[in-house]
Amino acid sequence: MIRPTRQTDGDTPAGPPAGSIGEPADATASRLEDLAQRVADLAGRVDAIAGRLDELAARVEVAGELLRELLSRAAAPPQRYLTVAGAAAYTGLSPDSIRALIEQGRLTALRPVRGRILVDRDEVDAVVRSATGRPARGRGMSAGSRRR
């Protein structure tokens, strides 16, 4: 509780100055201005952090969607029929090698629609497993494996 101040002479109050105990009014105003500036700075920082959190939340949402898609693909059974490019990627061979295997009759070409060639994955696996030929000297073999 603030008590009324007593005056000792006509113009000067005898008690503590206005503002706070022992502090002049202009010092109190200066502190209030400093505090207001600090609050404004903190508010700006909070706004910047909130904006960054919004950006991160959007990225997390995109990552979650991609993860859900990948998980659904992983849960799906493997594709039974492959295109020439798909069979090439699956085996590590070139598309031309897959076409050569089709021309040699080692793979059966299925044409469900005009211009589209498919091969059975099981048949591709069987052809790769049945390969007994050794690579020609110097082709695809390191020096250490050629000496065997």
ROZA-28328 format. One record per atom (N, C-alpha, C): z, x, y. Coordinates in Angstrom, 1 decimal. Layout:
N
((Z X Y))
...
END
This chain:
148
((0.0 0.8 -1.2))
((0.0 0.0 0.0))
((0.0 0.9 1.2))
((-0.8 0.6 2.2))
((-0.9 1.3 3.4))
((0.0 0.7 4.4))
((0.8 1.6 5.0))
((1.8 1.2 6.0))
((1.2 1.3 7.4))
((1.6 0.5 8.3))
((1.1 0.6 9.6))
((1.6 1.9 10.2))
((0.8 2.6 11.0))
((1.1 3.9 11.6))
((1.9 3.7 12.9))
((2.8 4.6 13.2))
((3.6 4.5 14.4))
((2.9 5.4 15.4))
((2.9 5.1 16.6))
((2.3 5.9 17.7))
((3.4 6.6 18.4))
((3.2 7.9 18.6))
((4.2 8.7 19.4))
((4.0 8.7 20.8))
((2.7 8.7 21.2))
((2.4 8.6 22.6))
((1.3 7.5 22.7))
((0.7 7.2 23.8))
((-0.1 6.1 24.1))
((-1.4 6.1 23.3))
((-2.1 7.2 23.0))
((-3.4 7.2 22.4))
((-3.5 7.8 21.0))
((-2.6 8.6 20.6))
((-2.7 9.3 19.3))
((-1.8 8.7 18.3))
((-2.4 8.2 17.1))
((-1.6 7.7 16.0))
((-0.7 8.8 15.4))
((0.4 8.5 15.0))
((1.3 9.5 14.4))
((1.1 9.6 12.9))
((0.6 8.7 12.2))
((0.4 8.7 10.7))
((-0.8 9.4 10.3))
((-1.2 9.3 9.0))
((-2.4 10.0 8.5))
((-3.7 9.5 9.1))
((-4.7 10.3 9.3))
((-5.9 9.8 9.9))
((-6.6 8.7 9.1))
((-7.6 8.0 9.7))
((-8.3 7.0 9.0))
((-9.1 7.5 7.9))
((-9.4 6.8 6.8))
((-10.2 7.2 5.7))
((-9.3 7.4 4.4))
((-8.6 8.5 4.3))
((-7.7 8.7 3.2))
((-6.6 9.6 3.7))
((-5.6 9.7 2.9))
((-4.4 10.4 3.3))
((-4.8 11.9 3.5))
((-4.6 12.4 4.7))
((-4.8 13.7 5.0))
((-6.2 14.2 5.2))
((-7.2 13.2 5.3))
((-8.6 13.6 5.4))
((-9.2 12.9 6.5))
((-9.9 13.6 7.4))
((-10.5 12.9 8.5))
((-11.6 12.0 8.1))
((-11.9 11.0 8.9))
((-12.9 9.9 8.6))
((-14.3 10.5 8.4))
((-14.7 11.5 9.2))
((-16.1 12.1 9.0))
((-16.2 12.9 7.7))
((-15.1 13.5 7.2))
((-15.1 14.1 5.9))
((-15.2 13.1 4.8))
((-14.6 12.0 4.9))
((-14.7 10.9 3.9))
((-16.1 10.4 3.9))
((-16.7 10.2 5.0))
((-18.1 9.7 5.1))
((-19.0 10.7 4.4))
((-18.8 12.0 4.7))
((-19.6 13.1 4.1))
((-19.5 13.1 2.6))
((-18.3 12.9 2.1))
((-18.1 12.9 0.6))
((-18.8 11.7 0.0))
((-18.7 10.6 0.7))
((-19.3 9.3 0.2))
((-20.9 9.5 0.2))
((-21.4 10.2 1.2))
((-22.8 10.5 1.2))
((-23.2 11.4 0.0))
((-22.4 12.4 -0.2))
((-22.7 13.3 -1.3))
((-22.6 12.6 -2.6))
((-21.6 11.7 -2.8))
((-21.5 11.0 -4.0))
((-22.7 10.0 -4.2))
((-23.1 9.4 -3.1))
((-24.3 8.5 -3.2))
((-25.5 9.3 -3.6))
((-25.7 10.5 -3.1))
((-26.8 11.3 -3.4))
((-26.8 11.7 -4.9))
((-25.6 12.0 -5.4))
((-25.4 12.4 -6.8))
((-25.7 11.2 -7.7))
((-25.2 10.0 -7.3))
((-25.5 8.8 -8.1))
((-27.0 8.5 -8.1))
((-27.7 8.7 -7.0))
((-29.2 8.5 -6.9))
((-29.9 9.5 -7.8))
((-29.4 10.8 -7.8))
((-30.0 11.8 -8.6))
((-29.8 11.4 -10.1))
((-28.6 11.0 -10.5))
((-28.3 10.6 -11.8))
((-29.2 9.4 -12.3))
((-29.4 8.5 -11.3))
((-30.2 7.3 -11.6))
((-31.6 7.7 -11.9))
((-32.1 8.7 -11.1))
((-33.5 9.2 -11.4))
((-33.6 9.9 -12.7))
((-32.6 10.6 -13.1))
((-32.6 11.3 -14.4))
((-32.5 10.3 -15.5))
((-31.7 9.2 -15.4))
((-31.6 8.2 -16.4))
((-33.0 7.5 -16.5))
((-33.6 7.2 -15.4))
((-35.0 6.6 -15.5))
((-36.0 7.5 -16.2))
((-35.9 8.8 -15.9))
((-36.8 9.7 -16.6))
((-36.5 9.8 -18.1))
((-35.3 9.8 -18.5))
((-34.9 9.8 -19.9))
((-35.3 8.5 -20.6))
((-35.2 7.4 -19.9))
((-35.6 6.1 -20.4))
((-37.1 6.1 -20.7))
((-37.8 6.6 -19.7))
((-39.3 6.7 -19.9))
((-39.7 7.6 -21.1))
((-39.0 8.7 -21.2))
((-39.3 9.6 -22.4))
((-38.9 8.9 -23.7))
((-37.8 8.2 -23.7))
((-37.4 7.5 -24.9))
((-38.4 6.4 -25.3))
((-39.0 5.7 -24.3))
((-40.0 4.8 -24.6))
((-41.3 5.4 -25.2))
((-41.6 6.6 -24.7))
((-42.8 7.3 -25.3))
((-42.5 7.7 -26.7))
((-41.3 8.2 -26.9))
((-40.9 8.6 -28.3))
((-40.8 7.4 -29.2))
((-40.4 6.3 -28.8))
((-40.3 5.1 -29.6))
((-41.7 4.7 -30.0))
((-42.7 4.8 -29.1))
((-44.1 4.4 -29.4))
((-44.6 5.4 -30.4))
((-44.3 6.7 -30.3))
((-44.8 7.7 -31.3))
((-44.2 7.4 -32.7))
((-42.9 7.1 -32.7))
((-42.2 6.8 -34.0))
((-42.9 5.5 -34.6))
((-43.2 4.5 -33.8))
((-43.9 3.3 -34.4))
((-45.2 3.7 -35.0))
((-46.0 4.5 -34.3))
((-47.3 5.0 -34.9))
((-47.1 5.7 -36.2))
((-46.1 6.6 -36.2))
((-45.8 7.4 -37.4))
((-45.4 6.5 -38.5))
((-44.6 5.5 -38.2))
((-44.2 4.5 -39.2))
((-45.4 3.8 -39.8))
((-46.3 3.4 -39.0))
((-47.5 2.7 -39.5))
((-48.3 3.6 -40.4))
((-48.5 4.8 -40.0))
((-49.2 5.8 -40.8))
((-48.5 6.0 -42.1))
((-47.2 6.1 -42.1))
((-46.4 6.3 -43.3))
((-46.6 5.1 -44.3))
((-46.5 3.9 -43.7))
((-46.6 2.7 -44.5))
((-48.0 2.7 -45.2))
((-49.0 3.1 -44.4))
((-50.4 3.1 -45.0))
((-50.5 4.1 -46.1))
((-50.0 5.3 -45.9))
((-50.0 6.3 -46.9))
((-49.2 5.9 -48.2))
((-48.1 5.3 -48.0))
((-47.3 4.8 -49.1))
((-48.1 3.8 -49.9))
((-48.7 2.9 -49.2))
((-49.5 1.8 -49.9))
((-50.7 2.4 -50.7))
((-51.3 3.5 -50.1))
((-52.4 4.1 -50.8))
((-51.9 4.9 -52.1))
((-50.7 5.5 -51.9))
((-50.1 6.2 -53.0))
((-49.7 5.3 -54.2))
((-49.3 4.1 -53.8))
((-48.9 3.1 -54.8))
((-50.1 2.5 -55.6))
((-51.3 2.5 -54.9))
((-52.4 1.9 -55.5))
((-52.9 2.8 -56.7))
((-53.5 2.1 -57.7))
((-54.1 2.9 -58.8))
((-55.3 3.7 -58.3))
((-55.5 4.8 -59.0))
((-56.7 5.7 -58.5))
((-58.0 4.9 -58.7))
((-58.9 5.2 -57.9))
((-60.2 4.6 -58.0))
((-60.9 4.9 -59.3))
((-61.5 3.9 -60.0))
((-62.1 4.2 -61.2))
((-63.5 4.8 -61.1))
((-64.2 4.3 -60.1))
((-65.6 4.8 -59.9))
((-65.7 5.6 -58.6))
((-66.4 6.7 -58.6))
((-66.5 7.6 -57.5))
((-68.0 7.7 -57.0))
((-68.1 7.8 -55.7))
((-69.5 8.1 -55.2))
((-69.8 9.6 -55.5))
((-71.0 10.0 -55.3))
((-71.4 11.4 -55.5))
((-70.5 12.3 -54.7))
((-70.3 12.0 -53.4))
((-69.4 12.8 -52.5))
((-68.0 12.8 -53.0))
((-67.5 11.6 -53.4))
((-66.2 11.5 -53.9))
((-66.0 12.3 -55.2))
((-66.9 12.2 -56.1))
((-66.8 13.0 -57.3))
((-66.9 14.5 -57.0))
((-67.7 14.9 -56.0))
((-67.7 16.3 -55.6))
((-66.4 16.8 -55.1))
((-65.8 15.9 -54.2))
((-64.4 16.3 -53.7))
((-63.4 16.3 -54.8))
((-63.5 15.4 -55.7))
((-62.5 15.3 -56.8))
((-62.5 16.5 -57.7))
((-63.7 17.0 -58.0))
((-63.9 18.1 -58.9))
((-63.9 19.5 -58.2))
((-64.2 19.5 -56.9))
((-64.4 20.8 -56.2))
((-65.8 21.3 -56.3))
((-66.7 20.5 -56.9))
((-68.1 20.9 -57.0))
((-68.8 20.4 -55.8))
((-70.0 20.8 -55.6))
((-70.9 20.3 -54.5))
((-71.5 19.0 -54.9))
((-71.9 18.2 -53.9))
((-72.7 17.0 -54.3))
((-73.9 17.3 -55.0))
((-74.6 18.4 -54.7))
((-75.8 18.8 -55.5))
((-75.5 19.0 -56.9))
((-74.3 19.6 -57.2))
((-73.9 19.9 -58.6))
((-73.7 18.6 -59.3))
((-73.1 17.6 -58.7))
((-72.9 16.3 -59.3))
((-74.2 15.6 -59.6))
((-75.1 15.7 -58.6))
((-76.5 15.1 -58.9))
((-77.2 15.9 -60.0))
((-77.0 17.2 -60.1))
((-77.6 17.9 -61.2))
((-77.0 17.5 -62.6))
((-75.7 17.2 -62.6))
((-75.1 16.7 -63.9))
((-75.7 15.4 -64.2))
((-76.0 14.5 -63.2))
((-76.6 13.2 -63.5))
((-78.0 13.4 -64.0))
((-78.8 14.3 -63.4))
((-80.1 14.5 -63.8))
((-80.2 15.1 -65.3))
((-79.2 15.9 -65.6))
((-79.1 16.5 -66.9))
((-78.6 15.5 -68.0))
((-78.2 14.3 -67.5))
((-77.7 13.3 -68.5))
((-76.2 13.6 -68.9))
((-75.5 14.5 -68.3))
((-74.1 14.8 -68.6))
((-73.2 13.7 -67.9))
((-73.7 13.2 -66.8))
((-73.0 12.1 -66.2))
((-73.9 10.9 -66.1))
((-73.3 9.7 -66.2))
((-74.1 8.5 -66.1))
((-74.1 7.9 -64.7))
((-75.2 7.7 -64.1))
((-75.3 7.2 -62.7))
((-75.3 5.7 -62.8))
((-74.4 5.1 -62.1))
((-74.3 3.6 -62.0))
((-74.8 3.2 -60.6))
((-75.7 2.3 -60.6))
((-76.2 1.8 -59.3))
((-76.0 0.3 -59.1))
((-74.8 0.0 -58.6))
((-74.4 -1.4 -58.4))
((-75.2 -2.0 -57.3))
((-75.7 -1.3 -56.3))
((-76.5 -1.8 -55.2))
((-77.6 -0.7 -54.9))
((-78.6 -1.1 -54.4))
((-79.7 -0.1 -54.1))
((-79.2 1.0 -53.1))
((-79.5 2.2 -53.5))
((-79.1 3.3 -52.6))
((-77.7 3.8 -52.8))
((-77.0 3.2 -53.7))
((-75.6 3.6 -53.9))
((-75.4 4.1 -55.4))
((-74.9 5.3 -55.6))
((-74.7 5.9 -56.9))
((-73.2 6.1 -57.1))
((-72.7 5.6 -58.2))
((-71.3 5.7 -58.6))
((-71.3 6.4 -60.0))
((-70.2 7.2 -60.2))
((-70.0 7.7 -61.5))
((-68.5 7.4 -61.9))
((-68.3 7.3 -63.2))
((-67.0 6.9 -63.8))
((-66.1 8.2 -63.7))
((-64.9 8.0 -63.2))
((-64.0 9.1 -63.0))
((-63.6 9.7 -64.4))
((-63.4 8.8 -65.4))
((-63.1 9.3 -66.8))
((-64.2 10.2 -67.3))
((-65.5 9.8 -67.0))
((-66.6 10.6 -67.5))
((-66.7 11.9 -66.8))
((-66.4 11.9 -65.5))
((-66.3 13.2 -64.7))
((-65.2 14.1 -65.3))
((-64.1 13.5 -65.6))
((-63.0 14.3 -66.2))
((-63.4 14.9 -67.6))
((-64.1 14.1 -68.4))
((-64.6 14.6 -69.7))
((-65.6 15.7 -69.5))
((-66.5 15.6 -68.6))
((-67.5 16.7 -68.4))
((-66.8 18.0 -67.9))
((-65.8 17.8 -67.0))
((-65.2 19.0 -66.5))
((-64.3 19.7 -67.7))
((-63.7 18.9 -68.5))
((-62.9 19.4 -69.6))
((-63.7 20.0 -70.7))
((-64.9 19.5 -70.8))
((-65.8 20.0 -71.9))
((-66.5 21.3 -71.5))
((-66.4 21.7 -70.3))
((-67.1 22.9 -69.8))
((-66.5 24.1 -70.5))
((-67.4 24.8 -71.3))
((-66.9 26.0 -72.1))
((-67.5 27.2 -71.6))
((-68.6 27.1 -70.8))
((-69.3 28.3 -70.3))
((-68.4 29.1 -69.4))
((-68.5 30.4 -69.5))
((-67.7 31.3 -68.6))
((-68.6 31.6 -67.4))
((-68.0 31.8 -66.3))
((-68.8 32.1 -65.1))
((-69.6 33.4 -65.3))
((-70.7 33.5 -64.7))
((-71.5 34.7 -64.7))
((-70.8 35.8 -64.0))
((-71.0 37.0 -64.5))
((-70.3 38.2 -63.9))
((-70.4 38.2 -62.4))
((-69.3 38.3 -61.7))
((-69.2 38.4 -60.3))
((-69.3 37.1 -59.6))
((-69.4 36.0 -60.3))
((-69.5 34.7 -59.6))
((-68.2 33.9 -59.8))
((-67.4 33.8 -58.7))
((-66.2 33.0 -58.8))
((-65.1 33.7 -59.5))
((-65.2 35.0 -59.8))
((-64.2 35.7 -60.6))
((-63.7 36.9 -59.8))
((-62.4 37.1 -59.8))
((-61.9 38.3 -59.1))
((-62.1 39.5 -60.0))
((-62.0 40.7 -59.5))
((-62.3 41.9 -60.3))
((-61.3 42.0 -61.5))
((-60.0 41.6 -61.3))
((-59.1 41.7 -62.4))
((-59.4 40.8 -63.5))
((-59.9 39.6 -63.3))
((-60.2 38.7 -64.3))
((-61.5 39.0 -65.0))
((-62.4 39.9 -64.4))
((-63.7 40.2 -65.1))
((-63.5 41.3 -66.2))
((-62.3 42.0 -66.1))
((-62.1 43.1 -67.1))
((-61.6 42.5 -68.5))
((-61.3 41.3 -68.6))
((-60.7 40.8 -69.8))
((-61.7 40.6 -70.9))
END
